[in-house]
Amino acid sequence: METVIFEVFGDLALFRKFYTNTSILTYPFPPPTATLGIIG
């Protein structure tokens, strides 16, 4: 089994929970769909 480790960083990031319409409730980490988008 292979493991891939990478570091993603930036000045700002916001991963809003899909059922909210404000930016107060966010995930503390990127959700799987955002992670797949970052990887490409």
N, C-alpha and C positions, 0 to 999 in steps of 0.2 A: 504494500500500500504506500502510495506516495503522498507527501504532504506539501502543500504550497502555502508559503507565508509571504505576505506583502504588507507594506505600510502605506496607508493613504492619509494624507494630511492636507489641510487648507486653512485659510483664515477663518472662514465661517461655513457652517453646514446646518441644515435644518431638514429633518426627516419627519414631516408631519404625519400624525396618525390619520388614516383615511377617513375616519368617521367624524373628524372635527373640521370646523371652518375657521378656526383661529390658530395662531402659531404657538399658543401656550402649551398645548399637549404635544410633545414630540417624543420620538424614540431616542434613547441615549446612544444608539449605534445605527448604522445603515441597515434597513431591512433587506431581505434577500433579493428583491427585484432591483433595488438601487445598487447593491453589490454586483449583480450581474451586469448592469449598465456600466459601472465603472470598469469592470474587467474587459467588456467589449464583446 
